[in-house]
């Protein structure tokens, strides 16, 4: 059985992979996506790596 925090980590990793594929599919850089979302490039990088805000 998967614990709640392990499930959350898995979800973040899956989200990051989907985000990266979608971004690359549109030919966007992390910087260009960050500018459209009004966040830093580092935030986009953390999302793609599956790092959650703590």
TIRO-2110 file (N, C-alpha, C; in Angstrom, 1 decimal):
// TIRO-2110
0.8, -1.2, 0.0, N, 1, A
0.0, 0.0, 0.0, CA, 1, A
0.9, 1.3, 0.0, C, 1, A
0.5, 2.2, -0.8, N, 2, A
1.3, 3.5, -0.9, CA, 2, A
0.8, 4.5, 0.2, C, 2, A
1.8, 5.0, 0.9, N, 3, A
1.4, 6.0, 2.0, CA, 3, A
1.1, 7.3, 1.3, C, 3, A
0.4, 8.1, 2.0, N, 4, A
-0.1, 9.4, 1.5, CA, 4, A
1.1, 10.3, 1.0, C, 4, A
2.2, 10.4, 1.8, N, 5, A
3.3, 11.2, 1.4, CA, 5, A
4.0, 10.6, 0.2, C, 5, A
4.1, 9.3, 0.1, N, 6, A
4.7, 8.7, -1.1, CA, 6, A
3.8, 8.9, -2.3, C, 6, A
2.5, 8.9, -2.2, N, 7, A
1.6, 9.1, -3.3, CA, 7, A
1.7, 10.6, -3.8, C, 7, A
1.9, 11.5, -2.8, N, 8, A
2.0, 12.9, -3.1, CA, 8, A
3.3, 13.1, -3.9, C, 8, A
4.4, 12.5, -3.5, N, 9, A
5.7, 12.6, -4.3, CA, 9, A
5.5, 12.0, -5.7, C, 9, A
4.8, 10.9, -5.8, N, 10, A
4.6, 10.3, -7.1, CA, 10, A
3.8, 11.2, -8.0, C, 10, A
2.8, 11.8, -7.4, N, 11, A
2.0, 12.8, -8.2, CA, 11, A
2.8, 14.0, -8.7, C, 11, A
3.7, 14.5, -7.8, N, 12, A
4.6, 15.6, -8.2, CA, 12, A
5.5, 15.2, -9.4, C, 12, A
6.0, 14.0, -9.3, N, 13, A
6.9, 13.5, -10.3, CA, 13, A
6.2, 13.4, -11.6, C, 13, A
5.0, 12.8, -11.6, N, 14, A
4.2, 12.6, -12.8, CA, 14, A
3.8, 14.0, -13.4, C, 14, A
3.4, 14.9, -12.5, N, 15, A
3.0, 16.2, -13.0, CA, 15, A
4.2, 16.9, -13.7, C, 15, A
5.4, 16.8, -13.1, N, 16, A
6.6, 17.4, -13.7, CA, 16, A
6.9, 16.8, -15.0, C, 16, A
6.8, 15.5, -15.2, N, 17, A
7.0, 14.9, -16.5, CA, 17, A
6.0, 15.3, -17.5, C, 17, A
4.8, 15.4, -17.1, N, 18, A
3.8, 15.9, -18.1, CA, 18, A
4.0, 17.4, -18.4, C, 18, A
4.4, 18.2, -17.5, N, 19, A
4.7, 19.6, -17.7, CA, 19, A
5.8, 19.7, -18.7, C, 19, A
6.9, 19.0, -18.5, N, 20, A
8.1, 19.1, -19.3, CA, 20, A
7.7, 18.7, -20.8, C, 20, A
7.0, 17.5, -20.9, N, 21, A
6.6, 17.1, -22.2, CA, 21, A
5.7, 18.1, -23.0, C, 21, A
4.8, 18.7, -22.2, N, 22, A
3.9, 19.7, -22.8, CA, 22, A
4.7, 20.9, -23.2, C, 22, A
5.6, 21.4, -22.4, N, 23, A
6.4, 22.6, -22.6, CA, 23, A
7.3, 22.3, -23.8, C, 23, A
8.0, 21.2, -23.9, N, 24, A
8.8, 20.9, -25.0, CA, 24, A
8.0, 20.7, -26.3, C, 24, A
6.9, 20.1, -26.2, N, 25, A
6.0, 19.9, -27.3, CA, 25, A
5.6, 21.2, -28.0, C, 25, A
5.5, 22.3, -27.2, N, 26, A
5.2, 23.6, -27.7, CA, 26, A
6.4, 24.4, -28.1, C, 26, A
7.6, 23.8, -27.9, N, 27, A
8.8, 24.5, -28.3, CA, 27, A
9.2, 25.6, -27.3, C, 27, A
8.7, 25.5, -26.1, N, 28, A
9.0, 26.5, -25.1, CA, 28, A
10.2, 26.2, -24.2, C, 28, A
10.9, 27.2, -23.8, N, 29, A
11.9, 27.0, -22.8, CA, 29, A
11.3, 27.2, -21.4, C, 29, A
12.0, 26.8, -20.4, N, 30, A
11.5, 27.0, -19.0, CA, 30, A
11.3, 28.5, -18.8, C, 30, A
12.2, 29.3, -19.3, N, 31, A
12.1, 30.7, -19.1, CA, 31, A
10.9, 31.3, -19.7, C, 31, A
10.6, 30.9, -21.0, N, 32, A
9.4, 31.4, -21.6, CA, 32, A
8.1, 31.0, -20.9, C, 32, A
8.1, 29.8, -20.4, N, 33, A
6.9, 29.3, -19.7, CA, 33, A
6.8, 30.1, -18.4, C, 33, A
7.9, 30.3, -17.7, N, 34, A
7.9, 31.0, -16.4, CA, 34, A
7.4, 32.5, -16.6, C, 34, A
7.8, 33.1, -17.7, N, 35, A
7.3, 34.5, -18.0, CA, 35, A
5.8, 34.5, -18.2, C, 35, A
5.3, 33.5, -18.9, N, 36, A
3.8, 33.5, -19.1, CA, 36, A
3.0, 33.2, -17.8, C, 36, A
3.7, 32.5, -16.9, N, 37, A
3.0, 32.2, -15.6, CA, 37, A
3.3, 33.1, -14.5, C, 37, A
4.2, 34.1, -14.8, N, 38, A
4.6, 35.1, -13.8, CA, 38, A
5.3, 34.4, -12.6, C, 38, A
6.1, 33.4, -12.9, N, 39, A
6.9, 32.7, -11.8, CA, 39, A
8.4, 32.8, -12.3, C, 39, A
9.3, 32.3, -11.5, N, 40, A
10.7, 32.2, -11.9, CA, 40, A
11.0, 31.0, -12.7, C, 40, A
12.0, 31.0, -13.5, N, 41, A
12.5, 29.8, -14.2, CA, 41, A
12.8, 28.7, -13.2, C, 41, A
13.3, 29.0, -12.1, N, 42, A
13.7, 28.0, -11.1, CA, 42, A
12.4, 27.3, -10.6, C, 42, A
11.3, 28.0, -10.5, N, 43, A
10.1, 27.4, -10.1, CA, 43, A
9.7, 26.3, -11.1, C, 43, A
9.7, 26.7, -12.4, N, 44, A
9.4, 25.7, -13.4, CA, 44, A
10.3, 24.5, -13.3, C, 44, A
11.6, 24.7, -13.1, N, 45, A
12.6, 23.7, -13.0, CA, 45, A
12.2, 22.7, -11.8, C, 45, A
11.9, 23.3, -10.7, N, 46, A
11.5, 22.5, -9.5, CA, 46, A
10.3, 21.7, -9.8, C, 46, A
9.3, 22.3, -10.5, N, 47, A
8.1, 21.5, -10.8, CA, 47, A
8.4, 20.4, -11.7, C, 47, A
9.2, 20.6, -12.7, N, 48, A
9.6, 19.5, -13.6, CA, 48, A
10.4, 18.4, -12.9, C, 48, A
11.1, 18.8, -11.9, N, 49, A
11.9, 17.8, -11.2, CA, 49, A
11.1, 17.1, -10.1, C, 49, A
9.9, 17.5, -9.9, N, 50, A
9.0, 16.9, -8.9, CA, 50, A
9.3, 17.4, -7.5, C, 50, A
9.9, 18.6, -7.3, N, 51, A
10.1, 19.1, -6.0, CA, 51, A
8.9, 20.0, -5.6, C, 51, A
8.3, 19.6, -4.5, N, 52, A
7.2, 20.4, -4.0, CA, 52, A
7.6, 21.5, -3.1, C, 52, A
6.8, 22.5, -3.0, N, 53, A
7.0, 23.6, -2.1, CA, 53, A
6.9, 23.1, -0.7, C, 53, A
7.9, 23.5, 0.2, N, 54, A
7.8, 23.0, 1.6, CA, 54, A
7.8, 24.1, 2.5, C, 54, A
END
